Amino acid sequence: MGNPNRLLENINKVYPWVKCKLDSNVDADINFDPNNQPVFKDWLGNLRVFYAIDFGDHVSIIFENDVPEYYSIDEIHKIAISNLERDIEFKLGKLNFEGGYGILAGGDYEASSIMIKKIWNQIGNELQEDLIVGIPAKDLVFFAKASDLNAIFEIVNSIKEIFKSNENFLSKSLFIYKHKSKKWSLYKELNN
């Protein structure tokens, strides 16, 4: 049984938590109460946005029974994004190859940066171009200009290497952030 007061008492600690969709083989190993599922929104490709309370030393996923009847998922999403913008400092970093960039946020919320329109609008305006973005892990977000084929090639190689050695992966997909329309879409699924 959930506790709606848990969400209300911790509403300023709720953040979006980007995770990958589980495939049917993995889903069979995880048994959630069918009457109390995690609260989430599908995003793009194999990514979902869950909502979690960050207690500092651990995070706790929000379940449907934790949500008061008068809260919608969209309202929780807005609150989580607002908390993320208020509390997490995102920095732009250069990768170890020409034309490659990354988002830095202390190791837990880099992937959540995809939810912050202001960040991607600013980067798109600054570079004046569409962006190809890779999100291979919760703490890794790589991007390059869509016209920089060498940098995109390096991002693809980096993602493939990460998937060889990292069990905590998110997505092998590449996404595109369209500078003019300010919209995200799936760009390409990477093969092994």
Contacts in CASP RR format, 6 or more apart in sequence:
PFRMAT RR
TARGET T0000
AUTHOR 0000-0000-0000
METHOD contacts of the structure
MODEL  1
MGNPNRLLENINKVYPWVKCKLDSNVDADINFDPNNQPVFKDWLGNLRVF
YAIDFGDHVSIIFENDVPEYYSIDEIHKIAISNLERDIEFKLGKLNFEGG
YGILAGGDYEASSIMIKKIWNQIGNELQEDLIVGIPAKDLVFFAKASDLN
AIFEIVNSIKEIFKSNENFLSKSLFIYKHKSKKWSLYKELNN
1 36 0 8 1.000
1 65 0 8 1.000
2 36 0 8 1.000
2 63 0 8 1.000
2 65 0 8 1.000
2 66 0 8 1.000
3 65 0 8 1.000
3 66 0 8 1.000
4 65 0 8 1.000
4 66 0 8 1.000
4 67 0 8 1.000
4 68 0 8 1.000
6 53 0 8 1.000
6 66 0 8 1.000
7 14 0 8 1.000
7 53 0 8 1.000
7 62 0 8 1.000
7 66 0 8 1.000
7 67 0 8 1.000
7 68 0 8 1.000
7 71 0 8 1.000
7 76 0 8 1.000
8 68 0 8 1.000
10 53 0 8 1.000
10 55 0 8 1.000
11 79 0 8 1.000
12 83 0 8 1.000
13 53 0 8 1.000
13 54 0 8 1.000
13 55 0 8 1.000
13 83 0 8 1.000
14 51 0 8 1.000
14 52 0 8 1.000
14 53 0 8 1.000
14 54 0 8 1.000
14 62 0 8 1.000
14 76 0 8 1.000
14 79 0 8 1.000
14 80 0 8 1.000
14 83 0 8 1.000
15 51 0 8 1.000
15 52 0 8 1.000
15 54 0 8 1.000
15 59 0 8 1.000
15 80 0 8 1.000
15 83 0 8 1.000
15 84 0 8 1.000
15 87 0 8 1.000
15 88 0 8 1.000
15 109 0 8 1.000
15 112 0 8 1.000
16 49 0 8 1.000
16 50 0 8 1.000
16 51 0 8 1.000
16 77 0 8 1.000
16 80 0 8 1.000
16 81 0 8 1.000
16 84 0 8 1.000
16 112 0 8 1.000
16 115 0 8 1.000
17 49 0 8 1.000
17 50 0 8 1.000
17 51 0 8 1.000
17 52 0 8 1.000
17 59 0 8 1.000
17 61 0 8 1.000
17 112 0 8 1.000
18 43 0 8 1.000
18 47 0 8 1.000
18 48 0 8 1.000
18 49 0 8 1.000
18 50 0 8 1.000
18 111 0 8 1.000
18 112 0 8 1.000
18 114 0 8 1.000
18 115 0 8 1.000
18 135 0 8 1.000
18 138 0 8 1.000
18 170 0 8 1.000
19 40 0 8 1.000
19 47 0 8 1.000
19 48 0 8 1.000
19 50 0 8 1.000
19 138 0 8 1.000
19 170 0 8 1.000
20 46 0 8 1.000
20 47 0 8 1.000
20 48 0 8 1.000
20 169 0 8 1.000
20 170 0 8 1.000
20 171 0 8 1.000
21 42 0 8 1.000
21 45 0 8 1.000
21 46 0 8 1.000
21 47 0 8 1.000
21 48 0 8 1.000
22 30 0 8 1.000
32 38 0 8 1.000
32 63 0 8 1.000
35 65 0 8 1.000
36 63 0 8 1.000
36 64 0 8 1.000
36 65 0 8 1.000
37 63 0 8 1.000
37 64 0 8 1.000
38 50 0 8 1.000
38 61 0 8 1.000
38 62 0 8 1.000
38 63 0 8 1.000
38 64 0 8 1.000
39 50 0 8 1.000
39 51 0 8 1.000
39 61 0 8 1.000
39 62 0 8 1.000
39 63 0 8 1.000
39 64 0 8 1.000
39 66 0 8 1.000
39 67 0 8 1.000
39 73 0 8 1.000
39 76 0 8 1.000
40 48 0 8 1.000
40 49 0 8 1.000
40 50 0 8 1.000
40 51 0 8 1.000
41 48 0 8 1.000
41 49 0 8 1.000
41 73 0 8 1.000
41 77 0 8 1.000
42 48 0 8 1.000
42 49 0 8 1.000
43 49 0 8 1.000
43 114 0 8 1.000
43 184 0 8 1.000
44 173 0 8 1.000
44 175 0 8 1.000
44 184 0 8 1.000
44 185 0 8 1.000
44 186 0 8 1.000
45 171 0 8 1.000
45 173 0 8 1.000
45 186 0 8 1.000
45 189 0 8 1.000
46 170 0 8 1.000
46 171 0 8 1.000
46 173 0 8 1.000
47 114 0 8 1.000
47 135 0 8 1.000
47 170 0 8 1.000
47 171 0 8 1.000
47 173 0 8 1.000
49 77 0 8 1.000
49 115 0 8 1.000
50 61 0 8 1.000
50 62 0 8 1.000
51 61 0 8 1.000
51 62 0 8 1.000
51 76 0 8 1.000
51 77 0 8 1.000
51 80 0 8 1.000
52 59 0 8 1.000
52 60 0 8 1.000
52 61 0 8 1.000
52 62 0 8 1.000
53 59 0 8 1.000
53 60 0 8 1.000
53 62 0 8 1.000
54 108 0 8 1.000
62 76 0 8 1.000
67 76 0 8 1.000
80 115 0 8 1.000
81 115 0 8 1.000
81 116 0 8 1.000
84 109 0 8 1.000
84 112 0 8 1.000
84 115 0 8 1.000
84 116 0 8 1.000
85 116 0 8 1.000
85 118 0 8 1.000
88 105 0 8 1.000
88 109 0 8 1.000
88 112 0 8 1.000
89 105 0 8 1.000
90 103 0 8 1.000
90 104 0 8 1.000
90 105 0 8 1.000
90 109 0 8 1.000
90 110 0 8 1.000
90 113 0 8 1.000
90 116 0 8 1.000
90 119 0 8 1.000
91 103 0 8 1.000
91 104 0 8 1.000
91 105 0 8 1.000
92 101 0 8 1.000
92 102 0 8 1.000
92 103 0 8 1.000
92 104 0 8 1.000
92 123 0 8 1.000
93 101 0 8 1.000
93 102 0 8 1.000
93 103 0 8 1.000
93 104 0 8 1.000
94 100 0 8 1.000
94 101 0 8 1.000
94 102 0 8 1.000
95 101 0 8 1.000
95 102 0 8 1.000
95 142 0 8 1.000
95 154 0 8 1.000
95 158 0 8 1.000
97 150 0 8 1.000
97 151 0 8 1.000
97 154 0 8 1.000
98 150 0 8 1.000
98 151 0 8 1.000
99 144 0 8 1.000
99 145 0 8 1.000
99 148 0 8 1.000
99 150 0 8 1.000
99 151 0 8 1.000
100 142 0 8 1.000
100 143 0 8 1.000
100 144 0 8 1.000
100 148 0 8 1.000
100 151 0 8 1.000
100 154 0 8 1.000
100 155 0 8 1.000
101 123 0 8 1.000
101 142 0 8 1.000
101 143 0 8 1.000
101 144 0 8 1.000
102 141 0 8 1.000
102 142 0 8 1.000
102 143 0 8 1.000
103 110 0 8 1.000
103 113 0 8 1.000
103 119 0 8 1.000
103 141 0 8 1.000
103 143 0 8 1.000
104 110 0 8 1.000
105 112 0 8 1.000
105 113 0 8 1.000
106 139 0 8 1.000
107 138 0 8 1.000
107 139 0 8 1.000
108 138 0 8 1.000
108 139 0 8 1.000
109 138 0 8 1.000
110 138 0 8 1.000
110 139 0 8 1.000
110 140 0 8 1.000
110 141 0 8 1.000
111 135 0 8 1.000
111 137 0 8 1.000
111 138 0 8 1.000
111 139 0 8 1.000
111 140 0 8 1.000
111 141 0 8 1.000
111 170 0 8 1.000
113 119 0 8 1.000
113 141 0 8 1.000
114 120 0 8 1.000
114 133 0 8 1.000
114 135 0 8 1.000
114 141 0 8 1.000
114 175 0 8 1.000
114 184 0 8 1.000
117 182 0 8 1.000
120 131 0 8 1.000
120 177 0 8 1.000
120 182 0 8 1.000
120 184 0 8 1.000
121 182 0 8 1.000
123 131 0 8 1.000
123 143 0 8 1.000
123 177 0 8 1.000
124 130 0 8 1.000
124 131 0 8 1.000
124 177 0 8 1.000
124 179 0 8 1.000
125 179 0 8 1.000
127 145 0 8 1.000
127 179 0 8 1.000
128 179 0 8 1.000
129 145 0 8 1.000
129 146 0 8 1.000
129 147 0 8 1.000
129 179 0 8 1.000
130 145 0 8 1.000
130 146 0 8 1.000
130 176 0 8 1.000
130 177 0 8 1.000
130 178 0 8 1.000
130 179 0 8 1.000
131 143 0 8 1.000
131 144 0 8 1.000
131 145 0 8 1.000
131 146 0 8 1.000
131 176 0 8 1.000
131 177 0 8 1.000
131 179 0 8 1.000
132 143 0 8 1.000
132 144 0 8 1.000
132 145 0 8 1.000
132 146 0 8 1.000
132 152 0 8 1.000
132 155 0 8 1.000
132 174 0 8 1.000
132 175 0 8 1.000
132 176 0 8 1.000
132 187 0 8 1.000
133 141 0 8 1.000
133 142 0 8 1.000
133 143 0 8 1.000
133 174 0 8 1.000
133 175 0 8 1.000
133 176 0 8 1.000
133 177 0 8 1.000
133 187 0 8 1.000
134 140 0 8 1.000
134 141 0 8 1.000
134 142 0 8 1.000
134 143 0 8 1.000
134 155 0 8 1.000
134 159 0 8 1.000
134 171 0 8 1.000
134 173 0 8 1.000
134 174 0 8 1.000
134 175 0 8 1.000
135 141 0 8 1.000
135 142 0 8 1.000
135 170 0 8 1.000
135 171 0 8 1.000
135 173 0 8 1.000
135 175 0 8 1.000
136 142 0 8 1.000
136 158 0 8 1.000
136 159 0 8 1.000
136 162 0 8 1.000
136 163 0 8 1.000
136 166 0 8 1.000
136 169 0 8 1.000
136 170 0 8 1.000
136 171 0 8 1.000
136 172 0 8 1.000
137 162 0 8 1.000
137 166 0 8 1.000
137 168 0 8 1.000
137 169 0 8 1.000
137 170 0 8 1.000
138 168 0 8 1.000
138 170 0 8 1.000
140 162 0 8 1.000
142 155 0 8 1.000
142 158 0 8 1.000
142 159 0 8 1.000
143 155 0 8 1.000
143 177 0 8 1.000
144 151 0 8 1.000
144 152 0 8 1.000
144 154 0 8 1.000
144 155 0 8 1.000
145 151 0 8 1.000
146 152 0 8 1.000
146 176 0 8 1.000
152 174 0 8 1.000
155 174 0 8 1.000
156 174 0 8 1.000
156 190 0 8 1.000
159 172 0 8 1.000
159 174 0 8 1.000
159 190 0 8 1.000
160 172 0 8 1.000
160 190 0 8 1.000
160 192 0 8 1.000
162 169 0 8 1.000
163 169 0 8 1.000
163 172 0 8 1.000
163 192 0 8 1.000
172 189 0 8 1.000
172 190 0 8 1.000
173 186 0 8 1.000
173 187 0 8 1.000
173 188 0 8 1.000
173 189 0 8 1.000
173 190 0 8 1.000
174 186 0 8 1.000
174 187 0 8 1.000
174 188 0 8 1.000
174 190 0 8 1.000
175 184 0 8 1.000
175 185 0 8 1.000
175 186 0 8 1.000
175 187 0 8 1.000
176 184 0 8 1.000
176 185 0 8 1.000
176 186 0 8 1.000
176 187 0 8 1.000
177 183 0 8 1.000
177 184 0 8 1.000
178 184 0 8 1.000
178 185 0 8 1.000
END
